[in-house]
Amino acid sequence: MVVDRGAQVYRGDLIVEQESSVAPGYYIRRVIGLPGDRVACCNARGQITVNGRPLAETYLYPGDPASRIQFHVTVPRGEMWLLGDHRSLSFDSQSKGPLAVRVVGRIFLILRAGHVILPQTPRTFVVDGLAPGGSQIPPALIGAEAGSFAFFLLVVLSIFGIVRYVIRRRHRTRAREPEVPQAVP
């Protein structure tokens, strides 16, 4: 997993946060509510709402409910409403309420079983205007991609140059070889 430490955090983002209160350590959680948001669970359809907008949480672990408990809170300043995507096992705002945490950074790349995953802001947050749309790819990743492309191009051009050199050298060698006269019968 790769974390962008300087990124702005939006609703729907996966973050790494450091907690020092009840259970010290680093946790991966999804930002559901920011300071001033009204977060509630659950509406008639069993969905969490943020500022009255229901969330279609397609990213939840299969079979997990939106929350194990009912709640209706306004997130205080300096705190966030953070939930894990595997709600039945998460130690998060469901059990501890709004959290005052130190955000280490936003997760922007996950390597799992040899595959690269670029987490995007879930559609439910973008459609309802709770988070900005578009990819939030950090400049460092864009620079890494540009560097990778430049390296690939350098390798291709080097191979082309080597092949061209070998062909020219063979032509020169053949041009210098004396012609062997053929026997006339």
C-alpha positions, 0 to 999 in steps of 0.5 A, spaced: 500 500 500 502 506 498 500 513 502 500 520 499 501 523 506 500 531 503 493 529 500 487 533 502 482 528 505 475 527 502 469 523 504 469 516 501 477 516 501 481 510 504 486 513 509 491 510 514 490 514 521 494 513 527 490 513 533 493 514 540 487 513 545 483 506 546 487 502 542 493 505 539 496 503 532 495 505 525 488 503 522 485 503 515 478 506 515 474 510 510 472 517 511 464 517 512 463 524 515 467 530 516 467 536 521 460 539 521 457 533 517 450 530 520 451 522 519 446 517 521 444 510 521 440 507 518 434 510 513 428 505 511 432 502 506 438 500 511 443 506 509 447 510 512 446 518 510 450 524 510 447 530 511 441 527 509 444 523 503 443 516 503 450 512 501 449 506 496 455 503 499 457 497 494 464 497 497 462 493 503 464 486 505 459 482 502 453 480 507 455 486 512 450 491 514 451 498 513 452 499 521 451 494 527 448 500 531 443 506 530 446 513 531 445 520 529 451 525 530 453 531 528 461 530 527 465 535 532 470 540 529 477 536 529 474 529 528 471 525 523 466 519 522 470 513 520 468 506 518 471 500 516 469 496 509 468 490 513 463 493 518 462 487 522 469 486 524 471 494 524 473 497 531 471 504 528 466 510 529 460 505 530 463 503 537 467 509 539 463 515 536 467 521 532 474 520 532 480 525 533 485 522 529 492 523 526 491 522 518 497 519 516 495 519 509 490 517 503 491 511 500 492 511 493 495 505 491 494 498 493 498 492 491 495 485 492 496 478 489 501 482 484 495 486 482 495 494 482 489 497 485 488 505 484 482 506 489 477 511 487 472 515 491 466 511 491 461 513 486 455 514 491 460 520 494 461 523 488 454 523 485 451 526 491 456 532 491 459 529 498 466 529 494 469 531 488 469 527 482 475 525 478 481 521 479 485 524 485 492 521 483 497 524 487 503 528 483 508 523 485 504 517 482 504 522 475 511 523 476 513 516 477 508 514 471 512 519 466 519 517 469 517 509 467 515 511 460 521 515 459 525 509 461 521 505 457 523 509 451 530 510 453 531 502 452 527 502 446 531 507 443 538 504 446 536 497 442 534 501 436 541 504 436 545 498 438 541 494 432 543 500 427 550 500 429 551 492 428 548 493 421 553 498 419 559 495 422 557 488 418 556 493 412 563 496 413 566 489 414 563 486 407 565 492 404 573 491 406 573 484 404 577 483 398 573 479 392 575 472 391 576 471 383 572 466 381 575 460 377 573 461 369 573 454 366 
